[in-house]
Amino acid sequence: MTLARQWRSEGARLSILAAVLVAGVGSAHGATPLALAPIWGDHGVIQRDQPITIEGQATPGHTVKATLGDVAATAASDSSGHFALHFPPRTASATPVTLTVSDGAETQRVNDLLVGDVWLCSGQSNMEYALIRALGGPMHVALSADPELRLVTIPKAIALTPQSQFAGPTPWVASSRQSTPQFSAACYFMAQNLRKALHVPIGAIHSSWGGSQARAWLSPQAGAQIYGAADMALLKRFSTDKLGAVTQFAPTWQAWYEGTAGGQPWRNPDSLQWNAVPKISGWLAWEGTPLATHATGTVWLRHQVTLTAQQAKAGAVLKLGILDDMDMTYVNGHAVGNSFGWDYEREYPVPGSFLHAGVNEIMVAVTNSYADGGFQSAPDKLAFAVNGGERIPLATGWRFAISGAKTYPPRAPWDANGGIGVMHNRMIAPLGHIALKGVAWYQGESDVDIPDYDKRLSALIEGWHDQFGKDLRTLVVQLANYGPVQLAAAPSNTAALREDQRHVAAADPRNALVTAIDIGERSDIHPANKEELGRRLAMAAQGQPMPMPLSATHEGNNVRVRFSGIESQLYAWSGVGPLGFELCAATGKTCRLIDARVDGDSVILPADGGPADLVRYAWADSPIVNLYDARALPVPGFAMAVSPPSHP
């Protein structure tokens, strides 16, 4: 199914229903109130030099007429009420233009539209990171007034199928000290730099969510391509049969647990060693336990509930309050819930067939991946509510056992932060087929330990091309340095993901890699220097070449690494040579650091007698780098096979 059909058939039905409920008398005659796609609002920006498509809803089979300035267009709404008006490209202009749309019964006007370049900024928390928190944030906010820089923030929400409406209002606003404090810092600085360089109106659409995995942003086509029909069917099942979907997913979770920790505690709780839960709170407050100093990983929580035969037969709702951040919940060995999220209360229906008279076992495996974890609600939120009967408090009596799981569990297709397309469906799909200049993507921290990031990123970008145009430019931010400093060559999953980002960016001339490998903070995953990142993004947005490794070749007793996208030459800041270069065997093992030197737009690595089949650079979670070109642009982290010397 194409995006246009999904936009019409899935989301449009919801918007039609909402419109009918609001319309009152009009709906009694079968009319659907006229509604434009939510991105078409006052003070917006239209992409210059590209055909303009304006979508919306009207009564099925009606003719919709519109004018954009002095140009007219007409379209007929289809059987679902969807219409698409098409206007020719317009050149950049800061002179406001008005859009007027009418279906014969109703007319809507959208005022103060400018024409320039429109960018979508998406990703996880480093894209979401607010301007007010950035280095010099209050000063930048105070100086942010610009009537030709227009901003819009998409509200956070998820959906299991593509929607036509966002979860809340999405007004365009001019950049000002009132509108910029909570706007994406990286997106703002990029847009501000583009305004200064291009002197045209800029529209910046911010749609991101901290902690999100890449697959949450995939289109349905991309999701099906990567994860297959079975997972997509499971996602669909969850929308109508949550318990059935959880039951179907449980063997996947259980296979992970048995593989990483061993045993089946959900069936045999006494196989674990239990301790009393000190209090209903986050784990960092559990003084005297290992969790007080290290609150990441998977922890089992256990509670027993004694029921009468009548209570068991009635079934119940298990209320666990907020759990940080993901859980797999069982009652008497039956899976009843699987959720991710640190901001909503778990309430899982438990059918009577899962219960029995006497003692019933509640087993909750809570996995936390960052900072504090576990219980986040007041004790009185926890209860076992018998259907039509007693509410049994669960404020006391919990026990815990730290599991031996060494990895994080698989995420269900409906997972709030990692489900297949759940953020695309609610935060990207409603944009419809508006034309964009490009997308700036800053994400990957949540995917570091998940293989095949390159496949997900490639599919994500292809989905944007399908939705927003084949000429769309994509800027991929290579992850910043974060984590402990390495003293010798070593494996790094973060470096491997950076290499996936580099490969995807290099595979298509419409893409560009913008590295942040030198502006991170090893003790903070959220670096504050978003101004420099915005400068680099704006340069890449304008098509300026970014430093990229070009080749690695044996040259006598040395290895020469050549680079493209270099202005003037390379420089090793504050040193006699560049840091962070390694030579390795072809397998990526037996790597060792090499004293390198700069030679124009190349770096020379002297042979040391060891294997030299592979070059790695900045291959660490938090590398220290000092290799830049004349524009103060750093060389990205990479790994590259060494070619034999060329012969005439």
Number of C-alpha atoms within 10 A of each C-alpha: 9 11 18 16 14 18 26 27 19 16 22 24 18 15 20 24 13 13 19 18 14 12 14 10 11 14 15 11 8 11 19 23 23 21 22 21 22 18 23 24 19 17 25 28 30 29 24 22 16 18 15 20 17 20 26 23 27 26 24 17 15 20 16 25 17 23 18 18 12 9 10 16 15 17 18 19 21 17 14 18 24 28 27 23 20 16 18 13 15 15 12 19 18 17 11 14 19 17 21 16 25 18 21 11 11 12 15 14 16 17 16 16 24 27 25 26 25 25 26 20 25 24 26 22 21 27 26 22 23 21 26 19 17 21 16 14 20 15 13 20 20 14 13 21 16 14 14 24 27 26 29 23 20 22 17 15 16 23 20 24 22 28 28 31 25 24 16 11 13 18 18 22 21 21 25 18 16 13 17 24 21 15 23 29 29 30 31 27 23 26 27 21 18 23 20 10 12 12 14 20 27 29 31 28 26 25 22 29 24 17 20 23 27 24 26 25 30 28 29 23 18 23 24 17 14 17 14 12 12 10 18 20 13 20 24 17 18 18 13 10 13 20 19 15 24 24 16 14 19 21 12 14 17 19 14 17 23 13 13 16 14 14 15 15 20 24 15 13 20 9 11 15 11 16 14 13 18 17 16 20 18 19 27 18 17 17 12 9 15 12 20 14 15 14 23 20 20 27 23 23 22 23 17 17 16 14 17 13 13 13 20 22 18 17 22 24 18 24 20 23 20 21 26 26 22 27 23 22 26 24 24 19 18 20 25 26 23 27 23 24 17 17 13 15 17 22 18 20 19 25 17 17 11 18 23 18 14 12 14 18 20 21 26 27 23 26 26 23 17 13 13 22 27 28 21 22 19 12 17 14 17 24 20 23 21 22 18 10 12 12 16 15 16 21 15 15 14 18 17 20 18 18 20 13 18 12 16 18 20 16 19 24 26 29 23 23 28 23 25 33 36 28 31 26 29 26 29 26 26 23 23 24 21 21 25 26 22 23 23 27 24 25 26 26 22 17 20 18 16 13 13 13 22 18 14 24 24 18 20 22 22 19 22 22 17 14 22 19 19 13 13 21 25 26 24 25 26 25 30 25 28 23 17 12 14 15 9 12 21 15 15 16 16 23 26 21 24 29 22 22 26 26 15 20 23 15 11 12 10 15 23 27 26 32 28 24 25 22 19 21 17 18 13 11 16 17 20 23 19 30 23 17 21 22 18 26 29 25 18 22 24 12 14 13 15 25 22 22 22 12 16 25 22 20 17 10 11 15 25 25 22 18 20 15 17 23 16 11 16 25 23 17 15 9 11 12 17 24 21 23 25 23 30 22 17 16 9 16 14 15 23 20 19 19 16 21 20 19 14 15 18 20 22 24 25 19 17 13 7 12 15 25 20 22 29 22 22 25 26 26 24 24 25 18 22 18 23 20 21 12 13 13 21 24 27 25 27 22 23 19 18 21 16 12 12 8 4 2
